[in-house]
Amino acid sequence: MQRRSLVAHAVHLFAAVALPLAAAQPWPVCGTSAGTYTAGSTYETNLENLALTLRTNASSSPTLFASGALGSAPDTVYGLLQCRGDINPSDCADCGILVVQDIGQACNRTKDKILVYNQCYAQFSDSGDFLAATNNSGEYSLLISGTNITSTNVTGYEGAVTSAKRTTLCGTGGTYTAGSTYESNLLNLTRTLRENASSSPTLFAAGALGSAPNPVYGLLLCRGDVSPSDCAYCGLNVVQDVGRSVCNRSKDSVLVYDQCYARFSNKADFLVSSNNSGEVSLLLTNGTSITSAGVAGYNHAVSELLNATVRYAAENSTRLFATGQRVGNENDTGFRNIYSMAQCSPDLSPALCRRCLDDLVGKWWKTFPPKGEGAKVAGAKCYLRSELGQGPFYNGAPMVMLRADVPTKATDVVPATSGKSNSATKVLVIVVLIMAGAIIAAISLCMWNMRNKRSVGKAEVFSGPDTGEQFESVKSSLLSLASLRVATNNFDESMKLGEGGFGPVYKGLLLGQEVAVKRLAKGSNQGLGELKNELVLVAKLHHNNLVRLIGFCLEEGEMLLVYEYMPNKSLDTFLFDTEQSRRLDWKTRLRIIEGIAQGLQYLHQDSEKRIIHRDMKASNVLLDADLSPKIGDFGLARLVKQDKSRDITKRVAGTFGYMSPEYVMRGEYSTKSDVFSFGILVIEIVTGKKRSNGTYFTEQYEDIISTVKRHWVEGNIVDMIDQSLGKNYPEAEVLKCIKIGLLCVQQNPIVRPTMTDVIVLLNGGVTRSLPASAAHRPTSLGDGNSGYSQTITQLSAR
């Protein structure tokens, strides 16, 4: 009787309630008499396999129906799947996907369960009675006569509607066809992202699937305040909507829901960028409760709250997520409580997160009317939302709380006096102001004269064409020589960390912060040029994988740069030391490779100007307390105009073993020069062996790169992996890094990958076989123009 009533309940919901079209969450009806099964049991395996079979059979049946059983006693599972008669087989298959995905979560492993969706319903049990039953009229009429959907179910029903609201942005960069390889890759990637995001601590997943010409790139980011199960449910909305081709099969699509955000494209740019091209904006309400007189106050309140929430998300939250609330006062008619949310994808640095969110704030008032009571805007890597309301739209307490100033009461205002008393007061005020102004002017003149004398040396250092402007852009970082003498104990030898490219480097303590102070050796004209170059470039760079410049000093003939202190010094001190290298397990080495790649990608693409480092090597990769990498020493770095792919110099400088062939032979440098150096670094990190700086132009000489290539061809590349790793590494992952390294050191710069390509490959892409020429020949500088076919394929389709 219980099982028949469950069927009737399902039929009633399926036929009469008519769940909203966008709702991907199931309406589960759970039995109470059949018992439960355990995770990983034979019964669970049979259940999952039966669900897959029913999905295939129902979607290929003219009646869109399938039933059956699987397994032997006591683990037999019976089931059926019925799709709505007005949908097509493809929609039936997509609904069947939801059944397969939800079967393990619904009903807490109760053996007897029914899942009801908008387009299908399914039932499973350890008894086959429901498959043979033909008469449910008694139970059905009982449900209709009662029409009892409990208040709990009503709440769940409304929640399903709310979380399924969707805003879409469909691109114009081309479409795919039904049943194509691209569509298959898109659907599979969508399901994978849903699984990965809901199981990730950050509720975020990004990746790619498929090889050219059908690669699909995507990301899924759930709101930072939702649970993993809510993230999974929102991911189901994405799966269903992508399957229904909500963007008419546009390859570039953005889907924004209440609890998650997803984006898909046939290009990888948005995965490695922090800008907001293609943002989605949605006005939630037009605003009727805010009076015309209150608009200015409301706009100020929203702006204040959004900026505070953005700051907290980027600077105070490890998850790059923040919620906020502003509590108004009695003067704030119509907007007593304003709520906000800001979030970035966890793969952004705090600086890039701030830039991404600031971009959305800047567009906020250009996009939405001044009386809008709520709005949200989602960029490629960040999200911003604000709403009025009686309660917050997010879960939990706000992370940022602002309160309006207590209004001034009329009784607190001192009335103005009249007559002579009032005139006397005015005269007194004017006299006091004039005297104060004269004193301030005199003090300012003295200070200006003193500062002008001290600044002569600084200005001379930055004399010459274009450098005055450069000095103005960085002078806010000026530090006094006296403070640096105190910080370094007057540059005591015991504080010396080592010798840099243009002089000694000291450890110091400046305002409670450990710093590294680079001091230019006196009389070094070359060092002066490098110092100026480094100062002007680094002052404008902000990335987690670049060493941060704190300030500089130009006084009394001293020229110093002050950086954040890196307690673990440089990568070479670990990598090429037998004992220290044991601290670099594979997980740490991979993090170092990925960090260097992200830092270079920022220099090449995401910084204000395209920058080529020109001296990438292990000693210029510094390690913080957690052994995370930061690129340093920008003395040789060069700016390249965005419209130029390469440049030429007459002065070739750098570290010979890391230089690209075209740079050594012809003075040509480009972003691909850094890619070559990066490839050398990757191979050094994997093998633990340093590339020689000596002559390696002859066929008789075999350096580390040639050795790695030879072992690759001979099929024993595993022998080249650093022995200090032992066997504690995932072989496939290590081999992928070696492939990437070898692709980066190809002779022809045109066929080397970009750093964007490298990041995509590190994040899940794979490489095909190396070109025969790249794998067989030793690295020589005599064939820089020889051609190789491009061999990177971004992904391998499932």
N, C-alpha and C positions, 0 to 999 in steps of 0.2 A: 504494500500500500504506500509506503514511504517513497519508493522509487517511482511509482506511477505519479504521485503528486509532484515529484521533482520534475518529471517530464512535462506535466501540465503547466507547472509554474514557468518553465522555460518557454513553452509554446505561447503562453499568455504574454510574457514579456516580449518575445520575438515578434508576435503578430499585432499585439495591441498597444504596447508602450511606445514602440518606434523610437529607439535611441537615435540621438542626433547623428547625422552623417559623418561628422568628423571625429566622433568619439571612438578612440582605439582601445580604451580600457574595457575589459570584459565585465559583465554583470554576473558574478559567480553565484551559483546556488549549491550549497554544500550539504551533503547528506550527513546523518549522525549515527547510522546503524551499521555501516559497513566496515568501520575501522580505518586504520591508517597504514601507510607503508613507510619505510625508512629510506633515507638518502643513499643512493648508490646500490640499492637492492635490485634483484632480478625483476621485481614487479615494476620498479621505476623505469628500468631499461625497456621492458616490454611496452609500458605506457608511452614513452617517448617515440619508440619505433612505430607503434600503431598510429599515433597522431600524424606522423610523417606520411605513412601509407594512406590514411584516410584523406589527407590533404591532396595527394596526387590523384587518387581515384575519384574523389568528388569533383575536382576541377576538370577532369577529363570525361566525366559522365554527362550525357544529355540532360539528366535530371538534376545535376549538381548535388548528388547525394551519394554517400558511401557508408557502409557499416561493416563490422567484422570483429574478429577476435585474434589474439596473439598470445602464445605461451601456453604452458601446461600447468595443471594444478600443482601447488596452491598459488601460482603466480599468473594465472590467466587474466587478461585484461580484455574487456568488451567495450566497444565504442561505436559512435556514429557521428557523422558530420553532415549537416544540411545547410546549403547556401540558399539565400533568397532566390525565388524563381525569376526575378526581374533583372538580375545582374549577369554579367558575362563571365566566362570561365576564368579570365585573368583576375577579375575582382574576387572571384571565389578562391582562387589560389592565394591571393594576398591575405584574405581573411583567414585562410587555413594557416598561413605563416604565423598570424597572431595566436592561433590556438596552440601551435607547436611551441612558441616562445613562452606562453603563459601557463602551460600545463603543469610545469614544475612548481610555479609560485602560488597558483590559486588553491584555496581551500586547505592550506597547511598540510598537504599530503594526505588528504582524505581520499579514500579509494572511490567514493561515490561523489561525482561532481558534474556540474553542468556549467558551461561557459556560454554566455549570450552576448553577441556583438550585433552591430547594426546590420551586417550583411550575412551573418551565419550564426549557427549555434552548434555546440558539440556536447556530447555526454559520454562519460566514461565510468565504468564500474567493474567490480570483481565478479559480478553476477550478470548473466545474459538475459534476465527476465525482461528488462525494458525493451530489448530488441524484438521479443516475441509479442509484447503487449499490443493490442489493436484497439482498445476501447478506453479512452481517457475522459469520456464525457462527464462522468460524475465529478471528478476532481476539477475538470476545466470549468464546469458551470459553477462549482463552489467558489473558485477564484474570481470568476467574473461577477458573481453576485456580491462578493465581499469587496472586490477591488482594493485589497489591503496591501498597499506598498508601505512598509513601515517607515517611520520617520528617519531611521538609520539609513534605509535604502534611498530615501529621498535625498538625504545629504550626499550620499555617494553618487547619486545620479547627477545632482547639480555640480558636484566637484568634477565629474567627468566632462560636463559641458564647458565649465570654466577653463580647465586645463587644455581643452582641445581648440580654443580660439586661436586662430592663426592669421598672421599677416605675411604676405609673400612679396618678394621682389624678383621678378623674372628678367634675366639678362637677354641680350640680343646677339650673343656671340655664336649662334648656331644651335641646331637641334639634333636629336638622335631619333632613330626609328624604333617602333615597337618590336620587341623580340631580338634587337641587335645585341652585339657583344657589349657595347657601351651601356645599354640598359641593364644587362645582367651584372656588370661590374658595379654599377650604381646601386642596385638593390642589395647586392652582397655587402658592399661597403657600408651602406646605411645600417644594416643589421649588426655588422661588426662594431660600428661606432656606438650604437645603442648599448651593446653588451659591455664594451670597454669603458664608456663614460659612467654607466651606472655602477660599475665595480671599482672605479677609481676614487681615491680620497678627494681628488679635486673636482670630480663630476665632469671631467673634460676628456675628450678623445679627439685625435686628429690622425689622418692617415691617407693612404692612397691605394688604388688597386687597378691593375691592368697595365698593359704595355701599349706603346704607340701603335696605331693612332687612337686607341681607346682608353687612355688612362683617365681615371676619375679621382679627384682630390676632394676631401671633405673634412668637416669638423662638426662636433656636437658639444655644446656647452650648456650644462644645466645651471639653474640659479643656485647660488651658494648657500641658500637657506633651506633647500628642499632635501628630502631624504633620498637614499639610493633607489628605493622602490618608486618614489614619485618621478625620479629621473628616468627610470626604466619605462614608466608609463608614458612620460612625455616623448621618450624615444620611440615608443610604439606609434604615437601620432605621426612622427617623422616617417617611420617605415611605411605606414599606411598611405600617407599623403604622397610620398615619393612614388609608391606603387600606383597611385591613382593619377600620376602625372599632373599635379596641380599647376605646374608651369607650362603645360602643353609641350612637354618633353624638351624644354630649353635646357641646354647643358649648364648654364650658369643660373643657379637659383638660391635664394635665401628664404628660409622658413622661420618665422618668429612666433613662438607660443608664449603663454603666460609663464611657463616654468622652464623653458629651454629655447635654444637658438641653434639652427643648423645651417650650414652652407655647403654647396657642392659646385664643382666646376671642372672643366677639362684642362684648366691651367693651375699651376701650383702657387702663383704669386701671393694669393691671400694667406697662404699657410705660413709664409716667412716674412710677411709685411706687417707693419703696425699702423698703416694708414687706414682711412675709413672710406675708400672708394666703394660706392655701392651700399651706402648705409640705408637701413629701413627705418622710416619714421611713421609713427602711429599716434594720432590724436585720440585719446580715450574719451574725453567729454568736452563739449564746447563751452561750458561754464555759464551758469545762470545765476549762481548765488553771490557772485562778486559784483558789487556795485561799481559804477564808473569811478566814483571817488576812491574806491579801494584798490583799483588796478595797480597803481604805482607801488603801493605798499606790498601788494601780493607778489608782484614781479620781483621786488627786492628780496622778499622772504624766500621765494623759490630759488633765486640766484644764490643767495647766501647758503641755503641748505645744500644745493647741488655742489657748490664749490667745496664745502666742508666734507661732504660725502666722498667726493672725488679724491680729495687729499688723503682721507683715511684709507680708502681702498688701495691707493698707490703707495702710500708711505708707511702705513701702520698695520696692514693686514698681510699675513703670509699667504693668504689665498687670493689676494687682489680682489677682495669683495667687501662691500660695506653697505649697511642699511642706515637710514637716518630718519629723524623726526624733528620737526619744529613745532613747538607749542606756543601758540599766539596768546594775546591778551584781549581784553575787552574792546580795544580799539581795532582789532583785526576782524572786522565784520565779514563773515562769510568764509574765512579761512583760518579758523582756530588751530587746526591740525593739518600739517602737510607732511607727507611721507616720501622717502626717496630711496633709491638703490643705485649703486654703481658697481660694475664688475668688469674684469679683464680676463682673458684666457690665461691660464697659469704659465704658458710658455713665454709670456712677455716679461721683460725686466720691469722693475718698478718705474724706471724712467720712461720706458716706452709705454707702459700702462698709463702713466700720467699724461703723456702726450696724446695718446689715443682718446682718453676721456675728455681732456681739455678741448680736443677737436670737436667732440660731440656737444660739449657745453657751448662752444662758439656758434654752432649751427642751431642750437636750441631755439633761440629767440628769432632767428631768421625763418624757422620752419613753422613754429606754432604761434597762434594768436595770443595776445596778452592776457585774455581771460580764460584760457584753457585750464580746466580743473585737473587735468591729468594727461600725461603723454609719455611715450617711451621711444627711444631711438637706439638702434643696434648697428654697430659698425662691423668691420671684418673681424676684429678681435676684442671689442668691448661693447658695453651695454649701459644705458642710462635711463632711469625712469623716475617720475614724480607723480604723486596723486594727492588730492584732497580726500578726506574721508573721516568717518567716525572711528575707524580702526585701520591698522596697517594692512597692506596687501601682501606683506612678507611674513615669515614665521619668526617667532622669538622677539626679544627686546631689541630696540635700535642700538647700533654701535655708536652712532653719533646723535647727540641730543642737544638741540639748540632751544633756548627760551627767549621770547621777546622781552625787551626791557619793560620793567614795571611802569605803567603810564603815570605821568605827573598829574596829581590832583589839582583842581582849581584853587583849593584852599592853600596849597603850598606856594603859589605864585605871589611874589611880593609886588604890590601895586606901585606904579611909578609915582613919584612926588611931583608937585607942580611948583611953578613960581621960581623965586630966586634960588631956592635950595637945589632945584633940578638944574638950573643953569650953572651953578657953581660946581656941581658934580661933573658936568660935561667938560668944563674948563680944566678941572683937575685931571681928568682922564686923559685929555689931549696932551697936557704938559708931560705927564708920566710916560706916555707913548713916545713922544719926541725924544725925551732923554734916553729911554731904553734903546731906541733906534740908533742914536748917535753912539752909544757905548758898544752896541753889537757891531756897528760898521767899523769902529776903530779896532776892535779885537779881530774882526775878519781880515782887515788889511794887514795886520801884523802876521797873522797865520798864513796868509797868502804869500807874503814875502819870504817867510821861512820855508814854506813848502816849495816855492819856486826855485830856491837855491838848491834844495835837496833833489829836485826833480831834473836838474840839468843833466846829471849823469844818466838818468833813466832815459831822457829824451834822446841823448846822443847814441845810446845803445840801439834805439829804434829809429835812427835817422836814415834817410834814403827814401826812394820812391815807394809809395804804398805802405810803408811800415808804420807811419804815424797813425794811420787809421787802424792798423792791427793792434797797436799799443792801446788805443782807446778802447778796443773791444775786450781787452783782458785786464785793464788796470784795476778793476774792482777786486782782483785777487792779490793785490800787492800786500806783502808782509814786510815787517821791519827787520833789519839785520839784527838789532838787539834781541828781538824775540827768538830768532833762530840761533843766536849764540847761546842764549839761556837753554833752549831746547836741546842743543847738542853738546852742552858743557864746553862751550867755546871750541867746537869742532875737535874734541879730544880724540886721540888715536884709539882709545878704548871703545869709542862709539862708531868707529868706521866699520861699514859692512863690506866694503870692497871698492874696486875701481871700475867706474863705468866708462862709456865711450869717450867722454870728454872730461873726466876727472873723478875724484873720490865720491863715494856715497856714504852718508852718515845716518845712523838711527837717532831719532830725537823724540821728545815728548812735548807736544805743542798744545796748550790748553787742554791737557788731560788726554790727548789723542796721540797714539804712536804714529810717527811719520818717518818717511825716508827723504833725506835732503841730498839732492845732487848738486855738487859744487864744481863750477867750471875752473879748470886749471888755468892759472893766470898766463897770459900770452898766447892762448890757444885761439887763433882766428877761426880755424875750422870748427872748433867746439862752440864758439860764439854763434856761428851760423846755424849749427844744429840745434843749439839751445833756443834761439829765436824761432826756428821752424817748429820745434816740439811744443814750445809754449803756445804759439798762435793756433796750432792745430788741436792739441789736446784739450785746451780750455773749452772748446766747443763740443767735445765728445762726452756722451753720457750713456754708458752701457755696462751691464754687470760683468762682462768679460773684457773690459778695458780698465787698466789702472787709472784711478781717479786722481786728477791734479787738484791739490788743495790750494796752492798759491805759489807765488814766486817773489824773489827779492832782487833788486838792482840798486845796490848802495855801496859807496866807497870802493868802487872797482870790483866788488863781489857780484857774481851772477849765480843765483841758486834757484832750483826748482824743488818744490815740496810736494811729495806724493803720499798717498795712503801707504802704510807699512804692510809689507807682505811677509809674515813670520816664517814661511817655509821657503823663502828665497825663490830660486828659479828651477824650472823643470829639469835642466841638465844636471843639477846637483843630486837629484834623485835617480834619474833615468840611467845615468852612466856610472853609478856607484853600486858595487855588488851588494852591499848591505842595505843601503837606502832604497834600492829598487824593489825590495821585498815589501815595502810599504805601499807600493803601487799595484794593488790587485787589479783584475781586469775591469771591474766596475768603475774604479777610479780612473783608469786609463781611458775608458770609453767616455767618461764624463769630461775629461780633459780634451779629448778629440772634439767632442760636440761643442764644448765651450769655445775653443779656438775657432771652430767653424762659424759659430754664431757671432763672435766678435768680428771676424773678417767680413762676414756677410753684412754686418752693420756698417762697417767702413766703406764697403763697395757699393751699397745700395741705400741703406736707411739713414745714414747721417746726412746733414744738411748739404754737404758736398762730397763727391766721390773721392775717397782717399786710398792711396796705394801705400802699404807699409814699407815695402822694399827691403826689410831686414828681418823677416820672420825666421826665427831659429829657437832652439830649445832654451837658450839662455835669456831670451827676451820674452819667454812665457813665465810669468811669476805665479806663485801658488799661495793662496790665502790659508787661514788656519784649518779649513776643511779640505785642503788640497784641490780647491776649485781654481781654474786657470783665469788669468787676466793678462792680456797682451800689453806689453810695455815698450819703452824706448822708441819714440817716434821721431828721432833726430833725422832720419833719412826719408821719412814719409813725404809723399807728394800729393798735391791736389791735381785732379784731372777733370776737365770740364765734362759735364754730363753728355754733351754731344760728341765727345771724342772717345774712341775705344782704346787708344794707346798714345804714348808720347815717347820722345827720344831725348837722351841726355848724353853730353860729351864726357861727363864724369861718372864712371861706373863705380859705385860704392856699395858695400855690404859685406856679407860673409860668403866667401866663394862657394863652399859646398852646398849652399842653399839657393844660389842664383840660378835663374832659368837660362837656357842656352841663348835665347834671343837677346837677353839683357847683357850677358857677358860678351857676346860676339858683336852686337850691333848697337848696344845702348838702348834698345827698345824695352820699355816697361809698360805694363798694363795690369789690370786686375788678375789676369792669367799668370803674371809673374808671381804674385802672392799665392795663387793656386798651386804653382809648382813647388814653392817653398813649403806650403801646407802638406803636399804629398810626401815630401822628404820627412817632415815632422811625424806624420802618421806612421810611416814605415819605421822610423826610429822608436816611436812609442810602442809599437807592436813587437819589434825585434829586440829592443834594448841596446841596439848597436848604433854608434855614432857614424855619420857619414864623414869621410875624410875631407879636409880642406885642401889637400894636396892636388897634384895633377892627376886627372882621371880621363885624359883625352885619348889615351892609347888603347888599342885592342888588348894589349898584354895586361893592362891594369884592370882589376875588377873591384869596384867599390860595393857598398852595401846594396845599392839599388840594382846593380847588375846581378849581384848574388841572389837577391830576392827573385828577380825575373827568371834566372836560371832554375832555381828550385821550383818556381811555379810551373815552368814548362816540364820539368822532370817529374812533377807530381808529388814531390816531397816537401812542399812549402811549410808543413807543420814543423819541420826541423828548424825553421828560422824563427819561430816564436820564442820570445824571451823565456829562458829556462827558469827564471825566478818566479814565473807564474805557476810553475809545476803543471798540473793538469786541471787546475781550477779556473777554467774558462769555457764559454760556449764556442765550440770550434767554428760553427757556421758564422757567428757574429764576428769573430776575429778574422776569418777569411774574407768576409765582406769588406772589412776595413782595409785589408791588404789590397784588395781589388780597387777600392776607391783611391788608395794611395798611388797605385801604379797608373791609374787613369789620369791622376793629377800631374804626374811627371812625364807625360808624353812629350816628345820633342816639339811637335807642332802645337802652338798655343791655341789655335782655332778649335782643335778637337778636345782640349781639356775641358772638364766640366766647370761651370761657374760655382761659386760658393752656395748659391741658392740650390743648384742641382745636388751639391754635396749634402746639404741639410736634408733634402727630400730623401736621398739615398740612405742616410744614416737613420732617418725616422721610419724606415720600413721598406724602402725600395731596395731592389737588388740589381746587380750588374751582370751582364752576360759575360761570355768569354772575352778575355782581352784581345785586342788586335794582335795578330801574329808578330807584327813588327815591334809592338810595344813589349811583347813578352820575350822575344828572342834576342834582340840586339842589346849590347851594353850601351849605357848612356854616354853618348859622345856629342860633341858640339859641332860636328861637321855636316850634319844633315838636318839643320833646323827647319828647312822648307819641305821636307818629305811629308807626304800626305798620309793620313790615316782616316779611316771611316769612323764616324761617331758610333760608339758602342754602348752608350748608357741607355738602358731601358728602365724607366722609372719603377715599374712594378710588375709583378707576375700575377695574372688573373687567377682566381680560384678555379 
